[in-house]
Amino acid sequence: MNALVIFQAIINHVLREYLDVFIIVYFNNVLVYMNGMLKEYIKYTKKKYVFYKIEVKFLKYLIS
């Protein structure tokens, strides 16, 4: 197995509870999105991130 496959498997395992709820993971790209779940997300966030972005670039796509 190569490193990307192992990394993807570990990330999927660690974040399995939140995948497709408010997190999407594709290789080393992690997109966190919210639909009224800001308080729950902040509860699990330990570092500083940018909140309330209207648009975000993800995998060369602009998501709004």
Z-matrix of the N, CA and C atoms (Angstrom, degrees):
N
C 1 1.466
C 2 1.521 1 109.36
N 3 1.318 2 114.90 1 147.10
C 4 1.457 3 117.13 2 177.61
C 5 1.527 4 110.39 3 -95.84
N 6 1.312 5 115.47 4 170.40
C 7 1.470 6 121.40 5 -173.54
C 8 1.524 7 112.68 6 -61.85
N 9 1.331 8 118.42 7 -39.06
C 10 1.468 9 120.16 8 -178.81
C 11 1.527 10 112.08 9 -65.02
N 12 1.310 11 116.85 10 -39.03
C 13 1.465 12 120.62 11 179.14
C 14 1.529 13 109.97 12 -65.70
N 15 1.326 14 116.29 13 -43.66
C 16 1.468 15 120.37 14 179.08
C 17 1.527 16 109.94 15 -64.72
N 18 1.333 17 117.16 16 -44.96
C 19 1.462 18 121.01 17 178.83
C 20 1.522 19 110.89 18 -59.40
N 21 1.333 20 116.75 19 -45.98
C 22 1.467 21 120.56 20 -179.90
C 23 1.526 22 111.05 21 -61.39
N 24 1.314 23 117.46 22 -41.49
C 25 1.468 24 121.07 23 179.32
C 26 1.521 25 111.38 24 -64.28
N 27 1.327 26 116.79 25 -41.80
C 28 1.474 27 120.22 26 179.36
C 29 1.518 28 110.74 27 -66.52
N 30 1.331 29 117.41 28 -46.31
C 31 1.467 30 121.02 29 179.56
C 32 1.527 31 110.16 30 -61.60
N 33 1.320 32 117.77 31 -43.31
C 34 1.467 33 120.37 32 177.90
C 35 1.523 34 111.40 33 -61.29
N 36 1.319 35 116.40 34 -38.32
C 37 1.465 36 119.94 35 178.92
C 38 1.532 37 111.30 36 -68.62
N 39 1.322 38 116.62 37 -46.17
C 40 1.465 39 121.08 38 -177.43
C 41 1.528 40 111.54 39 -66.12
N 42 1.316 41 116.99 40 -39.90
C 43 1.469 42 121.25 41 -175.43
C 44 1.528 43 113.33 42 -100.54
N 45 1.337 44 117.89 43 12.29
C 46 1.472 45 120.99 44 -173.26
C 47 1.522 46 113.37 45 -54.22
N 48 1.320 47 117.60 46 -35.14
C 49 1.465 48 121.36 47 -178.64
C 50 1.534 49 111.96 48 -66.45
N 51 1.336 50 116.75 49 -26.17
C 52 1.464 51 120.96 50 -174.04
C 53 1.527 52 113.87 51 -109.93
N 54 1.350 53 116.95 52 -7.53
C 55 1.467 54 119.06 53 179.80
C 56 1.519 55 110.12 54 -60.60
N 57 1.288 56 115.79 55 133.07
C 58 1.464 57 124.71 56 -179.43
C 59 1.525 58 113.17 57 65.05
N 60 1.324 59 117.38 58 5.32
C 61 1.466 60 121.02 59 171.44
C 62 1.519 61 107.82 60 -95.31
N 63 1.346 62 116.46 61 -55.76
C 64 1.459 63 120.45 62 171.80
C 65 1.522 64 112.58 63 -147.68
N 66 1.332 65 117.04 64 17.00
C 67 1.466 66 121.32 65 177.23
C 68 1.525 67 109.36 66 -137.49
N 69 1.321 68 115.01 67 137.13
C 70 1.460 69 122.05 68 170.68
C 71 1.524 70 106.25 69 -123.47
N 72 1.322 71 117.25 70 133.21
C 73 1.459 72 121.67 71 -179.87
C 74 1.525 73 108.53 72 -124.62
N 75 1.329 74 115.17 73 131.01
C 76 1.458 75 120.70 74 174.06
C 77 1.521 76 106.26 75 -137.77
N 78 1.308 77 116.78 76 107.16
C 79 1.463 78 124.34 77 -173.45
C 80 1.528 79 109.26 78 53.39
N 81 1.326 80 118.50 79 -120.07
C 82 1.461 81 119.23 80 -177.08
C 83 1.532 82 112.47 81 -96.92
N 84 1.318 83 117.56 82 16.50
C 85 1.454 84 122.11 83 176.75
C 86 1.523 85 109.10 84 -103.80
N 87 1.308 86 115.94 85 124.94
C 88 1.461 87 121.25 86 179.11
C 89 1.518 88 107.76 87 -120.65
N 90 1.319 89 116.70 88 120.85
C 91 1.462 90 122.15 89 178.05
C 92 1.517 91 107.93 90 -111.21
N 93 1.315 92 115.78 91 123.50
C 94 1.460 93 122.03 92 177.70
C 95 1.521 94 106.65 93 -108.40
N 96 1.322 95 116.39 94 125.19
C 97 1.458 96 120.61 95 179.60
C 98 1.514 97 109.23 96 -130.15
N 99 1.323 98 115.55 97 161.81
C 100 1.459 99 119.47 98 -175.72
C 101 1.518 100 111.87 99 -133.98
N 102 1.279 101 115.44 100 140.05
C 103 1.459 102 123.73 101 169.74
C 104 1.513 103 106.62 102 -127.43
N 105 1.316 104 116.86 103 76.38
C 106 1.453 105 120.58 104 -178.63
C 107 1.515 106 113.53 105 72.99
N 108 1.329 107 118.07 106 20.07
C 109 1.455 108 121.42 107 -177.77
C 110 1.526 109 111.77 108 -114.14
N 111 1.322 110 118.00 109 26.23
C 112 1.455 111 121.17 110 -174.64
C 113 1.522 112 111.98 111 -61.52
N 114 1.312 113 118.26 112 -43.79
C 115 1.469 114 120.36 113 -178.48
C 116 1.515 115 111.46 114 -62.32
N 117 1.335 116 117.32 115 -41.86
C 118 1.463 117 120.50 116 178.98
C 119 1.518 118 110.94 117 -66.44
N 120 1.328 119 116.78 118 -38.60
C 121 1.464 120 120.50 119 178.86
C 122 1.528 121 110.96 120 -65.65
N 123 1.314 122 117.68 121 -45.62
C 124 1.469 123 121.34 122 -179.95
C 125 1.525 124 110.38 123 -61.30
N 126 1.302 125 116.81 124 -35.90
C 127 1.465 126 121.50 125 178.75
C 128 1.527 127 111.35 126 -58.02
N 129 1.317 128 117.75 127 -36.20
C 130 1.460 129 121.56 128 -178.27
C 131 1.527 130 112.92 129 -94.96
N 132 1.311 131 116.95 130 -0.38
C 133 1.458 132 120.65 131 -178.33
C 134 1.518 133 109.70 132 -96.01
N 135 1.307 134 116.34 133 128.46
C 136 1.459 135 120.67 134 -178.64
C 137 1.526 136 112.25 135 -109.47
N 138 1.316 137 118.08 136 -20.43
C 139 1.459 138 121.79 137 -176.64
C 140 1.518 139 109.89 138 -110.60
N 141 1.312 140 116.36 139 171.72
C 142 1.463 141 120.69 140 179.26
C 143 1.529 142 109.75 141 -80.78
N 144 1.296 143 115.05 142 132.59
C 145 1.454 144 122.51 143 176.01
C 146 1.513 145 108.06 144 -135.61
N 147 1.311 146 117.01 145 170.52
C 148 1.453 147 122.06 146 176.95
C 149 1.520 148 107.93 147 -92.23
N 150 1.325 149 116.28 148 123.81
C 151 1.453 150 121.91 149 -179.85
C 152 1.518 151 110.10 150 -106.09
N 153 1.304 152 115.98 151 161.42
C 154 1.464 153 124.35 152 173.45
C 155 1.528 154 112.91 153 62.70
N 156 1.314 155 118.13 154 37.84
C 157 1.462 156 120.64 155 174.64
C 158 1.522 157 108.46 156 -81.96
N 159 1.303 158 115.74 157 133.19
C 160 1.462 159 121.19 158 179.18
C 161 1.528 160 110.15 159 -80.12
N 162 1.311 161 116.52 160 -37.04
C 163 1.459 162 121.48 161 -179.94
C 164 1.521 163 109.19 162 -130.15
N 165 1.317 164 115.95 163 148.67
C 166 1.455 165 121.41 164 177.66
C 167 1.526 166 108.99 165 -145.52
N 168 1.331 167 116.62 166 141.20
C 169 1.451 168 120.83 167 174.47
C 170 1.518 169 108.02 168 -87.47
N 171 1.327 170 117.22 169 129.14
C 172 1.455 171 123.04 170 -179.67
C 173 1.514 172 108.24 171 -141.39
N 174 1.318 173 116.08 172 118.52
C 175 1.467 174 121.87 173 -179.05
C 176 1.525 175 111.36 174 53.67
N 177 1.315 176 116.07 175 45.13
C 178 1.463 177 125.01 176 179.02
C 179 1.525 178 113.80 177 66.59
N 180 1.339 179 117.74 178 14.79
C 181 1.454 180 122.33 179 175.61
C 182 1.515 181 108.71 180 -112.46
N 183 1.304 182 116.44 181 148.78
C 184 1.453 183 121.65 182 175.56
C 185 1.521 184 107.88 183 -98.83
N 186 1.329 185 116.01 184 116.32
C 187 1.462 186 121.58 185 -177.62
C 188 1.513 187 108.03 186 -108.00
N 189 1.328 188 115.35 187 129.62
C 190 1.467 189 118.85 188 178.88
C 191 1.509 190 110.31 189 -133.52
